[in-house]
Amino acid sequence: MSPRIHVNSRAQDWTYESGSQPGTKQAVLAFHETVPGYNQTQLHSLPDLATSLGLGHVLVKDESNRFGLPAFKILGASWAVYRAVASHLNLLVPEGSIPFGEVGAKGRERGIRIVTVTEGNCGRAIARMAATHMGLPTKVFVPAYMDSATRNKIRSEGAEVIEVDGTYEDAIPIASREAETDPDAILVVDVGFQGYNIVPEYFVQGYGTMLAESDHQVLRLTGGKPATHAFVPVGAGSIGEAVTAHFKSVSRREEAGPARVLAVEPTTAACLHESLKAGKSVSVPTADTIMCGMNCGTVSATAWPVLSNGVDAGVVVTDLEAHNAVQELKSRGILAGPCGAATLAALRRACADGMQELGFDDTSVVVLYCTEGSREYSIPA
């Protein structure tokens, strides 16, 4: 098998026992339906691709327009900001029972502000919820290599952008110290580390809306057949944790049978891939990639227990493979960015190099989570 694929044998029989309160998924969905611009995103069927790869169905969950933003991140960011602010105000809102506008108003009275770190989509999503919808001052720390267009998009949501001379990982302790010095500053990031594990789980809960949608859409498009394989892009790991916990949950296995989860990373930032090989969480040096939202050198501490036990395989792809997948999806009418299209590149890699080992056959129902819409990037040579 290709060295770009690592099979994690421990995941085959592992199941996830949810620690969330009963009804959390329904509460999150109900909350999202109150946020301006809520829409159920499309699930595209690609029957000709499925046939050419020897699969039953290939389906693409298209997150290119979520609440008017070009990525899935707002699902997690909106719920995380809402829950974090409410918690800071000692408001009990596990069921989303207090409107976010009211929580925002109380936050403004208290002088609450939001501090975060981003490589792009997540920071803009946090700013959309915190600054635009809830009226809270928002400071976003960004790595030095972030392009001006992305910074301006974050500023357009009303946030202050602060450049850090370093990487995403370098910016996290800087933002954390900023929040620690102000009792009414709240750090909102989707990465867990020592002493910081509650807010990242709010992000994971928020992504449940996308997964609930896709479950119903898959059954509708396949005539009642559930997904057997899910491909998800992984950066620090929150979306990977959400997808893995969903497909490996006891309830899902009982209702729909087992499914395999394949995590996708760039060759230049394959922290999960290397961690799975090592059997422990390890950090890796990173380099520039067009898959900038996945340019993370360390797996989130809160995500690692689920990913290490539940991800069936890690697949790494090159920038050129991701770019080619962007072009292929475009030809099929799906406008994806490199992070989202990376799942198609990984599917092609998996079918070429691990068809039997990864359990693919002509009955397989494959879901690709295409997590971002089209954007500008430097075309790789």
C-alpha positions as CSV (number, residue, x, y, z in Angstrom):
1,M,0.0,0.0,0.0
2,S,1.1,3.6,-0.7
3,P,3.0,5.3,2.2
4,R,0.4,8.1,1.8
5,I,-2.2,5.8,3.3
6,H,-2.0,4.5,6.9
7,V,-4.6,2.0,8.1
8,N,-5.5,2.2,11.7
9,S,-6.5,-1.3,12.7
10,R,-7.7,-0.4,16.1
11,A,-10.6,1.5,14.6
12,Q,-12.4,-1.4,13.0
13,D,-14.5,-2.5,16.1
14,W,-14.3,0.7,18.1
15,T,-17.5,2.5,19.1
16,Y,-18.0,6.0,20.5
17,E,-20.0,6.5,23.7
18,S,-21.3,10.1,23.6
19,G,-20.7,12.3,26.6
20,S,-23.2,14.9,25.5
21,Q,-26.5,15.5,27.1
22,P,-29.5,13.7,25.4
23,G,-31.1,16.0,22.9
24,T,-27.9,18.1,22.2
25,K,-28.1,17.5,18.4
26,Q,-31.7,18.6,18.3
27,A,-30.9,21.7,20.4
28,V,-28.0,22.6,18.2
29,L,-30.1,22.3,15.0
30,A,-32.9,24.4,16.6
31,F,-30.3,27.0,17.5
32,H,-28.9,27.1,14.0
33,E,-32.3,27.6,12.5
34,T,-32.5,30.9,14.5
35,V,-29.2,32.2,13.0
36,P,-29.7,34.6,10.0
37,G,-29.2,32.8,6.7
38,Y,-29.7,29.2,7.9
39,N,-29.8,26.8,4.9
40,Q,-29.5,23.1,4.4
41,T,-26.5,22.6,2.1
42,Q,-26.6,20.3,-0.9
43,L,-25.5,16.7,-1.2
44,H,-24.5,16.0,-4.8
45,S,-24.5,12.5,-6.3
46,L,-21.8,11.7,-8.8
47,P,-22.9,8.4,-10.4
48,D,-20.4,8.4,-13.3
49,L,-17.5,8.8,-10.8
50,A,-18.8,6.0,-8.7
51,T,-19.0,3.7,-11.7
52,S,-15.5,4.6,-12.9
53,L,-14.1,3.8,-9.4
54,G,-16.1,0.6,-8.9
55,L,-18.2,2.0,-6.1
56,G,-21.9,2.1,-5.5
57,H,-22.4,5.8,-4.8
58,V,-20.1,8.8,-4.4
59,L,-21.8,11.7,-2.7
60,V,-20.4,15.2,-2.0
61,K,-21.7,17.3,0.9
62,D,-21.2,20.8,-0.4
63,E,-20.4,23.3,2.3
64,S,-19.6,26.2,-0.1
65,N,-22.5,28.3,1.1
66,R,-23.3,27.9,4.8
67,F,-25.1,30.9,6.4
68,G,-23.7,32.9,3.5
69,L,-20.1,32.0,4.2
70,P,-18.0,29.8,2.0
71,A,-17.2,27.1,4.6
72,F,-18.7,24.8,7.2
73,K,-16.9,26.5,10.1
74,I,-19.8,28.8,11.0
75,L,-21.7,25.7,12.3
76,G,-19.2,25.1,15.0
77,A,-18.3,28.8,15.6
78,S,-21.8,30.0,16.1
79,W,-22.7,27.4,18.7
80,A,-19.3,27.8,20.4
81,V,-19.5,31.6,20.7
82,Y,-23.1,31.4,21.9
83,R,-22.3,28.8,24.6
84,A,-19.0,30.4,25.7
85,V,-20.5,33.8,26.2
86,A,-23.5,32.4,28.0
87,S,-21.3,30.3,30.2
88,H,-19.2,33.4,31.0
89,L,-22.4,35.2,32.0
90,N,-23.6,32.2,34.1
91,L,-26.6,31.7,31.8
92,L,-27.8,28.1,31.5
93,V,-28.4,27.6,27.7
94,P,-27.6,23.9,27.0
95,E,-30.8,23.7,24.9
96,G,-30.3,27.1,23.2
97,S,-33.2,28.3,25.2
98,I,-32.1,32.0,25.3
99,P,-32.0,33.8,22.0
100,F,-28.4,34.7,20.9
101,G,-29.4,38.3,20.5
102,E,-30.3,38.5,24.2
103,V,-27.1,36.8,25.2
104,G,-25.2,39.2,23.0
105,A,-26.9,42.2,24.6
106,K,-26.0,40.9,28.1
107,G,-22.5,40.4,26.9
108,R,-22.2,43.9,25.7
109,E,-23.5,45.2,29.0
110,R,-20.8,43.2,30.8
111,G,-18.0,44.4,28.4
112,I,-17.3,40.9,27.1
113,R,-15.0,40.6,24.1
114,I,-13.9,37.6,22.0
115,V,-10.3,36.6,21.3
116,T,-9.4,33.9,18.7
117,V,-6.8,32.5,16.3
118,T,-7.3,31.5,12.7
119,E,-5.8,30.5,9.4
120,G,-8.9,31.8,7.6
121,N,-12.4,30.4,7.6
122,C,-12.8,29.8,11.3
123,G,-11.8,33.3,12.3
124,R,-14.2,34.8,9.9
125,A,-16.9,32.5,11.1
126,I,-16.3,33.5,14.8
127,A,-16.2,37.1,13.8
128,R,-19.5,36.7,11.9
129,M,-21.2,35.3,15.0
130,A,-19.5,37.4,17.7
131,A,-19.0,40.8,16.1
132,T,-21.7,40.9,13.4
133,H,-24.6,39.0,15.1
134,M,-23.9,39.5,18.8
135,G,-22.2,42.9,18.7
136,L,-19.2,41.8,20.7
137,P,-15.7,43.2,20.1
138,T,-13.6,40.5,18.5
139,K,-9.8,40.3,18.1
140,V,-8.4,37.7,15.6
141,F,-4.8,36.7,15.7
142,V,-3.4,35.4,12.4
143,P,-0.1,33.9,11.2
144,A,2.2,36.1,9.2
145,Y,1.7,34.2,6.0
146,M,-2.0,34.9,5.8
147,D,-2.8,36.7,2.6
148,S,-4.4,40.2,2.6
149,A,-7.6,39.1,1.0
150,T,-8.3,36.6,3.8
151,R,-7.5,39.3,6.4
152,N,-9.9,41.7,4.8
153,K,-12.7,39.2,4.8
154,I,-12.2,38.8,8.5
155,R,-12.2,42.6,9.0
156,S,-15.4,42.9,7.0
157,E,-17.2,41.1,9.8
158,G,-16.2,43.9,12.2
159,A,-13.2,42.2,13.8
160,E,-9.7,43.5,14.6
161,V,-6.9,41.5,12.9
162,I,-3.5,41.1,14.6
163,E,-0.6,39.5,12.8
164,V,1.7,37.1,14.7
165,D,5.2,36.5,13.5
166,G,4.9,32.8,13.2
167,T,2.5,29.9,12.6
168,Y,-1.0,29.1,13.7
169,E,0.5,27.1,16.6
170,D,2.6,30.1,17.6
171,A,-0.4,32.3,17.7
172,I,-2.4,30.2,20.1
173,P,-0.4,30.9,23.3
174,I,-0.3,34.6,22.4
175,A,-4.1,34.8,22.1
176,S,-4.5,32.7,25.3
177,R,-2.3,35.1,27.3
178,E,-4.4,38.0,25.9
179,A,-7.6,36.4,27.1
180,E,-6.1,35.6,30.5
181,T,-5.1,39.2,31.2
182,D,-8.8,40.4,30.9
183,P,-11.5,38.8,33.0
184,D,-14.1,39.7,30.4
185,A,-12.1,38.4,27.4
186,I,-13.1,34.9,26.2
187,L,-10.8,32.7,24.1
188,V,-12.8,30.9,21.4
189,V,-10.7,28.4,19.4
190,D,-11.5,24.9,18.1
191,V,-8.2,23.4,19.4
192,G,-8.0,21.8,22.8
193,F,-4.8,22.0,24.9
194,Q,-3.9,21.6,28.6
195,G,-6.5,23.4,30.7
196,Y,-8.7,24.3,27.7
197,N,-11.2,21.6,26.6
198,I,-14.7,22.9,26.9
199,V,-15.0,25.4,24.1
200,P,-13.5,23.0,21.4
201,E,-16.3,20.5,22.2
202,Y,-18.9,23.2,21.5
203,F,-17.4,23.4,18.0
204,V,-17.7,19.6,17.6
205,Q,-21.3,19.7,18.8
206,G,-22.1,22.5,16.2
207,Y,-20.9,20.3,13.3
208,G,-23.6,17.8,14.2
209,T,-26.1,19.8,12.1
210,M,-24.1,19.0,8.9
211,L,-24.0,15.4,9.8
212,A,-27.7,15.1,10.6
213,E,-28.5,16.7,7.3
214,S,-26.2,14.4,5.3
215,D,-27.6,11.3,7.0
216,H,-31.1,12.1,5.7
217,Q,-29.8,13.2,2.3
218,V,-27.8,10.0,1.8
219,L,-30.8,7.8,2.4
220,R,-32.9,9.9,0.0
221,L,-30.3,9.7,-2.8
222,T,-29.4,6.1,-2.4
223,G,-32.9,4.6,-1.9
224,G,-32.3,3.9,1.7
225,K,-28.7,2.9,1.8
226,P,-26.6,4.5,4.6
227,A,-23.0,5.6,4.1
228,T,-20.3,3.0,4.4
229,H,-17.3,5.4,4.1
230,A,-16.8,9.1,5.0
231,F,-13.9,11.2,3.9
232,V,-13.2,14.3,6.0
233,P,-10.4,17.0,5.8
234,V,-8.4,17.3,9.1
235,G,-6.5,20.3,10.3
236,A,-6.3,20.5,14.1
237,G,-9.0,17.9,14.3
238,S,-12.4,19.3,15.4
239,I,-14.3,18.4,12.3
240,G,-12.5,15.1,12.1
241,E,-13.6,14.4,15.7
242,A,-17.2,15.3,14.9
243,V,-17.4,13.1,11.8
244,T,-15.6,10.2,13.6
245,A,-17.7,10.3,16.7
246,H,-20.9,10.5,14.5
247,F,-20.1,7.5,12.3
248,K,-18.6,5.4,15.2
249,S,-21.4,6.1,17.7
250,V,-23.2,3.2,19.2
251,S,-26.6,4.5,18.0
252,R,-25.4,5.0,14.4
253,R,-23.9,1.5,14.3
254,E,-27.1,0.0,15.7
255,E,-29.3,1.9,13.2
256,A,-27.2,1.8,10.0
257,G,-24.3,-0.6,10.5
258,P,-20.6,0.1,10.6
259,A,-18.9,2.8,8.5
260,R,-15.3,3.7,7.9
261,V,-13.8,7.1,8.4
262,L,-10.9,8.3,6.3
263,A,-9.0,11.5,7.4
264,V,-7.4,13.6,4.8
265,E,-4.4,15.9,5.2
266,P,-1.9,17.7,3.1
267,T,1.6,16.1,2.7
268,T,3.0,19.3,4.2
269,A,1.0,19.1,7.5
270,A,0.2,15.5,8.2
271,C,0.1,15.6,12.0
272,L,-2.7,13.1,12.4
273,H,-1.2,10.7,9.8
274,E,2.2,10.7,11.6
275,S,0.5,10.5,15.0
276,L,-1.5,7.4,13.9
277,K,1.7,5.8,12.7
278,A,3.5,6.6,16.0
279,G,0.6,5.5,18.2
280,K,0.7,8.8,20.1
281,S,0.1,12.5,19.3
282,V,3.2,14.0,17.7
283,S,3.8,17.4,16.3
284,V,5.2,17.9,12.8
285,P,6.9,20.8,11.0
286,T,4.6,22.4,8.5
287,A,5.1,24.2,5.1
288,D,3.0,26.4,2.9
289,T,0.1,24.6,1.2
290,I,-3.0,25.7,-0.9
291,M,-4.9,23.6,1.7
292,C,-4.3,26.4,4.2
293,G,-7.1,25.6,6.5
294,M,-5.5,22.2,7.2
295,N,-2.0,23.7,7.8
296,C,-1.7,22.5,11.4
297,G,1.3,20.8,13.0
298,T,-0.4,19.4,16.1
299,V,-3.6,17.5,16.6
300,S,-6.1,19.1,19.1
301,A,-5.7,17.4,22.5
302,T,-9.5,17.1,22.8
303,A,-9.8,15.5,19.3
304,W,-6.9,13.0,19.6
305,P,-8.7,10.3,21.8
306,V,-11.5,10.0,19.3
307,L,-9.3,10.3,16.2
308,S,-6.7,7.8,17.4
309,N,-9.3,5.2,18.2
310,G,-11.9,5.8,15.5
311,V,-10.2,6.9,12.2
312,D,-9.9,3.9,10.0
313,A,-7.2,5.4,7.8
314,G,-5.2,8.5,7.2
315,V,-4.7,9.7,3.6
316,V,-2.3,12.5,2.6
317,V,-2.5,14.3,-0.7
318,T,-0.3,16.8,-2.5
319,D,-1.2,20.3,-3.5
320,L,-1.3,19.3,-7.1
321,E,-3.8,16.5,-6.3
322,A,-6.0,18.9,-4.4
323,H,-5.9,21.4,-7.3
324,N,-6.8,18.7,-9.8
325,A,-9.7,17.7,-7.6
326,V,-10.9,21.4,-7.5
327,Q,-10.9,21.4,-11.3
328,E,-12.7,18.0,-11.5
329,L,-15.4,19.2,-9.1
330,K,-15.8,22.4,-11.0
331,S,-16.4,20.5,-14.2
332,R,-19.2,18.8,-12.4
333,G,-20.7,22.0,-11.2
334,I,-19.4,22.0,-7.7
335,L,-17.3,25.0,-6.7
336,A,-14.9,23.8,-4.1
337,G,-11.7,25.1,-2.5
338,P,-8.6,23.0,-2.1
339,C,-9.4,21.9,1.5
340,G,-12.8,20.6,0.5
341,A,-11.7,19.1,-2.8
342,A,-8.9,17.2,-1.0
343,T,-11.5,14.6,0.0
344,L,-12.0,13.7,-3.7
345,A,-8.2,13.5,-4.2
346,A,-8.0,11.2,-1.2
347,L,-10.8,9.0,-2.6
348,R,-8.9,8.6,-5.8
349,R,-5.7,7.8,-3.9
350,A,-7.6,5.3,-1.7
351,C,-9.2,3.5,-4.6
352,A,-6.0,3.3,-6.5
353,D,-3.8,2.0,-3.7
354,G,-6.1,0.4,-1.1
355,M,-9.4,-0.7,-2.6
356,Q,-9.5,-4.1,-0.8
357,E,-7.8,-3.0,2.4
358,L,-10.2,-0.1,2.9
359,G,-13.3,-2.2,2.2
360,F,-14.4,-0.6,-1.1
361,D,-16.6,-2.5,-3.5
362,D,-19.5,-1.9,-5.9
363,T,-21.9,-1.6,-2.9
364,S,-19.9,1.2,-1.1
365,V,-21.7,4.4,-0.3
366,V,-19.0,7.1,0.0
367,V,-19.6,10.6,1.4
368,L,-17.0,13.3,0.8
369,Y,-17.3,16.3,3.2
370,C,-16.4,19.2,0.9
371,T,-15.8,21.8,3.6
372,E,-15.1,25.0,1.7
373,G,-16.1,26.8,-1.4
374,S,-14.1,28.2,-4.3
375,R,-11.4,30.7,-3.5
376,E,-8.2,32.1,-5.0
377,Y,-4.9,30.3,-4.4
378,S,-1.5,29.9,-6.1
379,I,-1.8,27.1,-8.7
380,P,0.8,24.4,-7.9
381,A,3.3,23.4,-10.6
